[in-house]
Amino acid sequence: MINVTQLDISILPENAQIKLYDFYLFLKQRYTKVETNHKTSKIDAIFPRKLSNITPFTRDEIYEQ
């Protein structure tokens, strides 16, 4: 793999510079590693906060009428 740290794009026409920069942003978005937080579950993504104050009903409370 060639390690290119700097490119001289000033020799290109302005239209080509814009297209090259747009392509660079595309590659950066596509191949940049995104760190994921493995500690969050799907429930945490759905609910914005913990629901600790809710006590579930018992079977007797549900069917009591």
DRENTORKOL-3810 file (N, C-alpha, C; in nm, 4 decimals):
REM DRENTORKOL-3810
@n.u->0.0852; n.v->-0.1177; n.w->0.0000; ca.u->0.0000; ca.v->0.0000; ca.w->0.0000; c.u->0.0892; c.v->0.1232; c.w->0.0000
@n.u->0.0585; n.v->0.2163; n.w->-0.0832; ca.u->0.1349; ca.v->0.3406; ca.w->-0.0917; c.u->0.0786; c.v->0.4382; c.w->0.0105
@n.u->0.1655; n.v->0.4978; n.w->0.0890; ca.u->0.1240; ca.v->0.5941; ca.w->0.1894; c.u->0.1414; c.v->0.7341; c.w->0.1317
@n.u->0.0308; n.v->0.7923; n.w->0.0878; ca.u->0.0327; ca.v->0.9262; ca.w->0.0307; c.u->-0.0152; c.v->1.0224; c.w->0.1377
@n.u->0.0702; n.v->1.1161; n.w->0.1726; ca.u->0.0312; ca.v->1.2113; ca.w->0.2759; c.u->-0.0183; c.v->1.3423; c.w->0.2172
@n.u->0.0234; n.v->1.3743; n.w->0.0962; ca.u->-0.0173; ca.v->1.5016; ca.w->0.0384; c.u->-0.0227; c.v->1.4890; c.w->-0.1129
@n.u->-0.1262; n.v->1.5438; n.w->-0.1716; ca.u->-0.1426; ca.v->1.5467; ca.w->-0.3164; c.u->-0.1476; c.v->1.6913; c.w->-0.3627
@n.u->-0.0869; n.v->1.7179; n.w->-0.4764; ca.u->-0.0912; ca.v->1.8527; ca.w->-0.5335; c.u->-0.2037; c.v->1.8569; c.w->-0.6358
@n.u->-0.3210; n.v->1.8978; n.w->-0.5908; ca.u->-0.4344; ca.v->1.9029; ca.w->-0.6828; c.u->-0.4486; c.v->2.0396; c.w->-0.7496
@n.u->-0.3583; n.v->2.1292; n.w->-0.7195; ca.u->-0.3664; ca.v->2.2629; ca.w->-0.7799; c.u->-0.3396; c.v->2.2588; c.w->-0.9297
@n.u->-0.2801; n.v->2.1509; n.w->-0.9783; ca.u->-0.2527; ca.v->2.1412; ca.w->-1.1220; c.u->-0.3769; c.v->2.0989; c.w->-1.2002
@n.u->-0.4806; n.v->2.0561; n.w->-1.1289; ca.u->-0.6053; ca.v->2.0145; ca.w->-1.1933; c.u->-0.6976; c.v->2.1336; c.w->-1.2137
@n.u->-0.7870; n.v->2.1246; n.w->-1.3124; ca.u->-0.8877; ca.v->2.2298; ca.w->-1.3279; c.u->-0.9809; c.v->2.2325; c.w->-1.2067
@n.u->-1.0455; n.v->2.3444; n.w->-1.1846; ca.u->-1.1288; ca.v->2.3618; ca.w->-1.0664; c.u->-1.2415; c.v->2.2587; c.w->-1.0610
@n.u->-1.3018; n.v->2.2277; n.w->-1.1746; ca.u->-1.4086; ca.v->2.1287; ca.w->-1.1795; c.u->-1.3561; c.v->1.9915; c.w->-1.1355
@n.u->-1.2382; n.v->1.9542; n.w->-1.1777; ca.u->-1.1788; ca.v->1.8262; ca.w->-1.1390; c.u->-1.1436; c.v->1.8257; c.w->-0.9904
@n.u->-1.1001; n.v->1.9397; n.w->-0.9379; ca.u->-1.0697; ca.v->1.9489; ca.w->-0.7950; c.u->-1.1958; c.v->1.9258; c.w->-0.7111
@n.u->-1.3064; n.v->1.9832; n.w->-0.7550; ca.u->-1.4328; ca.v->1.9667; ca.w->-0.6828; c.u->-1.4774; c.v->1.8208; c.w->-0.6862
@n.u->-1.4678; n.v->1.7575; n.w->-0.8037; ca.u->-1.5068; ca.v->1.6170; ca.w->-0.8152; c.u->-1.4158; c.v->1.5271; c.w->-0.7317
@n.u->-1.2868; n.v->1.5578; n.w->-0.7302; ca.u->-1.1924; ca.v->1.4784; ca.w->-0.6524; c.u->-1.2206; c.v->1.4921; c.w->-0.5035
@n.u->-1.2492; n.v->1.6119; n.w->-0.4584; ca.u->-1.2806; ca.v->1.6336; ca.w->-0.3178; c.u->-1.4105; c.v->1.5632; c.w->-0.2795
@n.u->-1.5108; n.v->1.5679; n.w->-0.3673; ca.u->-1.6367; ca.v->1.4995; ca.w->-0.3425; c.u->-1.6148; c.v->1.3479; c.w->-0.3337
@n.u->-1.5318; n.v->1.2946; n.w->-0.4216; ca.u->-1.5009; ca.v->1.1523; ca.w->-0.4176; c.u->-1.4248; c.v->1.1163; c.w->-0.2905
@n.u->-1.3367; n.v->1.2019; n.w->-0.2472; ca.u->-1.2633; ca.v->1.1795; ca.w->-0.1220; c.u->-1.3602; c.v->1.1726; c.w->-0.0037
@n.u->-1.4573; n.v->1.2641; n.w->0.0018; ca.u->-1.5557; ca.v->1.2614; ca.w->0.1101; c.u->-1.6386; c.v->1.1334; c.w->0.1068
@n.u->-1.6713; n.v->1.0871; n.w->-0.0143; ca.u->-1.7445; ca.v->0.9614; ca.w->-0.0284; c.u->-1.6629; c.v->0.8449; c.w->0.0261
@n.u->-1.5375; n.v->0.8363; n.w->-0.0118; ca.u->-1.4522; ca.v->0.7282; ca.w->0.0371; c.u->-1.4319; c.v->0.7355; c.w->0.1871
@n.u->-1.4162; n.v->0.8549; n.w->0.2388; ca.u->-1.3979; ca.v->0.8734; ca.w->0.3822; c.u->-1.5201; c.v->0.8259; c.w->0.4588
@n.u->-1.6389; n.v->0.8592; n.w->0.4090; ca.u->-1.7617; ca.v->0.8173; ca.w->0.4749; c.u->-1.7800; c.v->0.6661; c.w->0.4658
@n.u->-1.7457; n.v->0.6093; n.w->0.3532; ca.u->-1.7695; ca.v->0.4662; ca.w->0.3314; c.u->-1.6724; c.v->0.3779; c.w->0.4082
@n.u->-1.5475; n.v->0.4172; n.w->0.4180; ca.u->-1.4462; ca.v->0.3286; ca.w->0.4732; c.u->-1.3942; c.v->0.3672; c.w->0.6110
@n.u->-1.4451; n.v->0.4736; n.w->0.6695; ca.u->-1.4050; ca.v->0.5102; ca.w->0.8040; c.u->-1.4711; c.v->0.4157; c.w->0.9019
@n.u->-1.3941; n.v->0.3637; n.w->0.9935; ca.u->-1.4492; ca.v->0.2736; ca.w->1.0935; c.u->-1.5322; c.v->0.3533; c.w->1.1920
@n.u->-1.6492; n.v->0.3028; n.w->1.2182; ca.u->-1.7391; ca.v->0.3654; ca.w->1.3141; c.u->-1.7347; c.v->0.2820; c.w->1.4403
@n.u->-1.6993; n.v->0.3463; n.w->1.5505; ca.u->-1.6944; ca.v->0.2752; ca.w->1.6771; c.u->-1.8362; c.v->0.2579; c.w->1.7287
@n.u->-1.8692; n.v->0.1334; n.w->1.7595; ca.u->-2.0003; ca.v->0.1060; ca.w->1.8138; c.u->-1.9879; c.v->0.0743; c.w->1.9606
@n.u->-2.0857; n.v->0.1166; n.w->2.0333; ca.u->-2.0896; ca.v->0.0897; ca.w->2.1764; c.u->-2.1638; c.v->-0.0422; c.w->2.1950
@n.u->-2.0920; n.v->-0.1476; n.w->2.2274; ca.u->-2.1515; ca.v->-0.2796; ca.w->2.2381; c.u->-2.2324; c.v->-0.2967; c.w->2.3656
@n.u->-2.2244; n.v->-0.2034; n.w->2.4559; ca.u->-2.2963; ca.v->-0.2152; ca.w->2.5819; c.u->-2.4414; c.v->-0.1729; c.w->2.5697
@n.u->-2.4764; n.v->-0.1005; n.w->2.4653; ca.u->-2.6148; ca.v->-0.0585; ca.w->2.4493; c.u->-2.6930; c.v->-0.1684; c.w->2.3801
@n.u->-2.8134; n.v->-0.1874; n.w->2.4244; ca.u->-2.8989; ca.v->-0.2887; ca.w->2.3641; c.u->-3.0019; c.v->-0.2202; c.w->2.2746
@n.u->-3.0831; n.v->-0.3003; n.w->2.2107; ca.u->-3.1874; ca.v->-0.2453; ca.w->2.1251; c.u->-3.2917; c.v->-0.1705; c.w->2.2075
@n.u->-3.3132; n.v->-0.2145; n.w->2.3290; ca.u->-3.4087; ca.v->-0.1463; ca.w->2.4170; c.u->-3.3592; c.v->-0.0060; c.w->2.4495
@n.u->-3.2294; n.v->0.0081; n.w->2.4756; ca.u->-3.1742; ca.v->0.1396; ca.w->2.5064; c.u->-3.1883; c.v->0.2349; c.w->2.3887
@n.u->-3.1852; n.v->0.1818; n.w->2.2684; ca.u->-3.2003; ca.v->0.2668; ca.w->2.1511; c.u->-3.3450; c.v->0.3128; c.w->2.1348
@n.u->-3.4401; n.v->0.2316; n.w->2.1814; ca.u->-3.5809; ca.v->0.2662; ca.w->2.1675; c.u->-3.6246; c.v->0.3650; c.w->2.2751
@n.u->-3.5907; n.v->0.3349; n.w->2.3996; ca.u->-3.6320; ca.v->0.4198; ca.w->2.5109; c.u->-3.5214; c.v->0.5199; c.w->2.5438
@n.u->-3.5538; n.v->0.6480; n.w->2.5496; ca.u->-3.4504; ca.v->0.7474; ca.w->2.5771; c.u->-3.4006; c.v->0.7470; c.w->2.7212
@n.u->-3.4733; n.v->0.6829; n.w->2.8114; ca.u->-3.4306; ca.v->0.6788; ca.w->2.9512; c.u->-3.4739; c.v->0.5468; c.w->3.0120
@n.u->-3.4164; n.v->0.5169; n.w->3.1239; ca.u->-3.4516; ca.v->0.3944; ca.w->3.1951; c.u->-3.5893; c.v->0.4088; c.w->3.2575
@n.u->-3.6626; n.v->0.3010; n.w->3.2645; ca.u->-3.7961; ca.v->0.3015; ca.w->3.3217; c.u->-3.7933; c.v->0.2295; c.w->3.4555
@n.u->-3.7222; n.v->0.2857; n.w->3.5515; ca.u->-3.7029; ca.v->0.2190; ca.w->3.6799; c.u->-3.8196; c.v->0.2407; c.w->3.7764
@n.u->-3.9004; n.v->0.3437; n.w->3.7581; ca.u->-4.0079; ca.v->0.3744; ca.w->3.8518; c.u->-4.1360; c.v->0.2969; c.w->3.8244
@n.u->-4.1391; n.v->0.2178; n.w->3.7207; ca.u->-4.2593; ca.v->0.1442; ca.w->3.6856; c.u->-4.2555; c.v->0.0069; c.w->3.7511
@n.u->-4.3643; n.v->-0.0249; n.w->3.8220; ca.u->-4.3762; ca.v->-0.1585; ca.w->3.8805; c.u->-4.4823; c.v->-0.2344; c.w->3.8023
@n.u->-4.4516; n.v->-0.3515; n.w->3.7551; ca.u->-4.5497; ca.v->-0.4264; ca.w->3.6758; c.u->-4.6641; c.v->-0.4767; c.w->3.7621
@n.u->-4.7790; n.v->-0.4915; n.w->3.6999; ca.u->-4.8959; ca.v->-0.5441; ca.w->3.7695; c.u->-4.8802; c.v->-0.6943; c.w->3.7899
@n.u->-4.9391; n.v->-0.7411; n.w->3.8957; ca.u->-4.9451; ca.v->-0.8852; ca.w->3.9158; c.u->-5.0665; c.v->-0.9388; c.w->3.8403
@n.u->-5.0719; n.v->-1.0683; n.w->3.8244; ca.u->-5.1833; ca.v->-1.1290; ca.w->3.7539; c.u->-5.3153; c.v->-1.0987; c.w->3.8239
@n.u->-5.3151; n.v->-1.1038; n.w->3.9550; ca.u->-5.4382; ca.v->-1.0755; ca.w->4.0299; c.u->-5.4838; c.v->-0.9315; c.w->4.0111
@n.u->-5.3921; n.v->-0.8376; n.w->4.0074; ca.u->-5.4285; ca.v->-0.6971; ca.w->3.9879; c.u->-5.4856; c.v->-0.6722; c.w->3.8487
@n.u->-5.4364; n.v->-0.7440; n.w->3.7507; ca.u->-5.4852; ca.v->-0.7245; ca.w->3.6157; c.u->-5.6289; c.v->-0.7737; c.w->3.6009
@n.u->-5.6564; n.v->-0.8913; n.w->3.6549; ca.u->-5.7889; ca.v->-0.9516; ca.w->3.6370; c.u->-5.8872; c.v->-0.9179; c.w->3.7474
@n.u->-5.8505; n.v->-0.8325; n.w->3.8394; ca.u->-5.9386; ca.v->-0.7929; ca.w->3.9487; c.u->-6.0340; c.v->-0.6841; c.w->3.8999
@n.u->-6.1640; n.v->-0.7112; n.w->3.9094; ca.u->-6.2624; ca.v->-0.6099; ca.w->3.8681; c.u->-6.3902; c.v->-0.6255; c.w->3.9429
END
